């Protein structure tokens, strides 16, 4: 796992402070640095790519570990959010309304 050297020292410094959560804003590089700095402090990663393929979490349904956050992987997230209960149902023909 490649770590951008510029972010790692700051992440390690923050992890040494008495913090209850680390917020990694700025994509995969900051999330990787935070993950490399601690495995015990919860990390909220904001605007990361695919969290599963990048190794931040095990899966969308059971992430495990200490990382949570917001991804810009909309297609996968929307499918997960809607789930199987919404497959095969037709949208309402009324404008602005859908049937779920």
Secondary structure, DSSP 8 states (H G I E B T S, - for coil): ----HHHHHHHHHHHHSS-SEEEEESSHHHHHHHHHH-SSSEEEEEEES-TTTTTS-S-SS---TTEEEEES-HHHHHHHHH-GGGTT----SSTT----
